[in-house]
Amino acid sequence: MPTFDSVCTRCGHEETIVVVGGTHPNCSQCQGPTEYLWRAYPAQIQTNEAFIGGLTVENLGHEPVTVYSRDELKAAMLRAGAEQQIHYVPGDHYLTDWSKAIDPQTLANAQFLLTHRMGPSKEES
């Protein structure tokens, strides 16, 4: 979940807050309103990319599932027995059709490697 530094506009208390579902929490000291505190140093990079406000996935079961990070998405997909797959659709500007982006010789070489065994098998050794 995304974390931000904040400052209370009433008492001046500074703290790190976690923003869940787009809500901005009040000050933990006086319950006053808070604002983001923009610092001169860059934010910490989180390895578990957060989905700010959540990501609702509607095809993992009978009810939609809302997740707030990639780890939560992976866990929800595992529970549903699903696997993430990406397919190229003609006209998609975000994915590449690799069958057209690679020259024919490279594709032929890849097909050869996939269909032919490389080196002696354990039985032959």
C-alpha positions, -999 to +999 in steps of 0.1 A: +000+000+000+013+035-008+028+055+021+033+092+022+047+117+046+021+140+060+018+171+083-012+181+104-025+215+095-038+220+131-009+208+154+020+204+129+026+168+138+045+150+110+041+113+103+041+086+076+006+076+066-007+047+046-033+056+020-059+029+015-086+032-012-079+068-019-087+080+017-064+104+034-064+098+072-066+125+099-037+133+123-031+105+148-024+131+176-053+156+174-075+141+146-070+173+126-068+174+088-035+165+072-017+174+040+010+156+020+045+168+030+066+171-001+103+164+008+134+172-012+145+136-012+129+109-034+103+085-020+113+050-011+109+025-039+085-003-029+092-038-043+055-048-041+039-023-065+008-009-050-025-003-068-035+031-055-072+030-048-073-008-054-077-029-085-110-048-089-109-080-108-143-093-119-134-127-133-118-146-105-151-161-091-187-153-085-179-119-068-155-092-078-122-091-058-104-059-049-067-060-043-042-033-034-009-048-045+007-073-069+012-098-041-025-096-032-034-101-069-011-131-072-026-146-040-062-141-052-054-156-086-037-186-069-069-191-047-090-190-078-067-214-098-061-187-124-029-178-142-021-144-157-016-145-194-010-117-219-021-121-255-014-098-284-045-084-301-041-067-335-042-029-331-029-030-295-004-002-290+010-015-258+021-050-268+042-062-296+034-090-320+067-107-318+060-130-347+063-099-369+090-081-349+116-109-353+131-118-386+121-152-402+155-168-396+154-161-359+120-176-357+131-207-376+161-210-353+139-208-322+115-234-336+144-257-343+157-253-307+122-260-293+116-291-314+150-308-313+168-322-283+201-306-275+229-331-264+226-367-253+198-377-230+204-394-196+195-428-211+223-424-238+250-414-213 
